[in-house]
């Protein structure tokens, strides 16, 4: 019998999310038999220990008898158990310096490290993630910040809402003037943002309408890469070429920034790609954006005002474009920035439920029954003490300190 252990999140600050809800754990035991599943007790998880017990799930502190260990965030190095199969977000595939020792420990301890971020289909599309909730919460925070900046309304912070249903009740407080909103991107994150704006009844318009017309109501536009980038050589737009060689393109976002009041940035960005705009661009009187919800939260990345991450408790900081310094978040002379890097944690119960559902439907059959589509194989960074072939590029990173 295979035994699965659900980890207590050890990374500080503690994450309240979990891979499977109590009901989902009970479902797995029934429909993936012979499988046993136990849960490490936690005082901070969004689902209580009692909720698991009521579903007949055993609470177990010592998980050393488990075959597969499943968490959300990086497991602290000292907590790793040797010779086990782990699933979590390792944040190592971009050679993140703070997780170098984690990958080294996984190799040293003969751990099979499976990263959620690397679970992709044969066309390299991710099959699982929390991006949708990042978009929902990030957009809610952007609207909340705009309301606070101009004293229009006061919303209850998402992390103080019990769940999404309570969050929806807050929508009725929103009263926006005829502002223009931009959503960048077309993936899970952007879809979450669009869902939120739709729930608020905000009208969607085209890029042409955004730059050429005025409206008597709040509006938003969704921009894709081809809307605000162009080839340096003046050739026709080619999407495949943009993603393969983004360094051969330049940003044309300025044509939108002079019409935008609230930017909700959800688009993936690579370090070799052009930034949306520069600090110099932000000095211009034509730069109209006053609130930025940077859902992607790439520090010193595509949004130059994102010089640091904000926190769930303190969601906003002010960026003074003239002095290029951090200031009061709601000062009229500053741009209000929301750059929380763990947005789904603000609605941990809902985010966990949706994530667990995707895990059950799209991942567990390959993990527990047959990996004929090589889903698990593609997502395995380390196994049997060595890096797998797709991740050999991490060899220097995983070398000795």
ZIRAMO-V196073 format. One record per run of one state. SS is the DSSP state (a for helix, b for strand, c for the rest). FROM is the first residue (numbers start at 1). TO is the last residue. Records with the same first field share a line. If there is no record, write none. Layout:
BEGIN
SS = FROM-TO  FROM-TO
END
This chain:
BEGIN
c = 1-1  7-21  32-34  40-48  55-57  60-67  71-76  80-84  89-96  109-111  119-119  121-125  127-130  150-157  161-163  174-179  185-187  200-202  205-206  213-218  224-224  228-228  232-238  245-245  252-253  258-261  266-276  278-278  284-290  295-302  304-309  311-315  321-324  328-334  339-339  341-342  370-374  384-385  388-388  395-401
b = 2-6  35-39  58-59  68-70  85-88  112-115  120-120  126-126  180-184  203-204  219-223  229-231  249-251  262-265  277-277  291-294  303-303  310-310  316-320  325-327  335-338  340-340  380-383  386-387
a = 22-31  49-54  77-79  97-108  116-118  131-149  158-160  164-173  188-199  207-212  225-227  239-244  246-248  254-257  279-283  343-369  375-379  389-394
END
